[in-house]
Amino acid sequence: MKGWPWLTAGLLGVVLGVLWTAQGLDLLGGSVMSGVTIWAVIGPIVAVAGLVLIVLGVRIRARSKSQP
């Protein structure tokens, strides 16, 4: 069970970050967020934070598997 919450939160962060970036850059239309520059800034920050959480989750899982 160890590590899964970090991996899940990280994956969610990456997906949301990419989505928000695409909306901010007006690549995805049909939203009040489309074409708003702030989302093109917030999106990559959230995506990088998600990647950090994924790395932490992988390390926690690897450490818990090596311990008896």
Secondary structure, DSSP 4 states (H G I P E B T S, - for coil): -TTHHHHHHHHHHHHHHHHHHHHHTTSS-SSTTTT-HHHHHHHHHHHHHHHHHHHHHHHHHHHHHH--
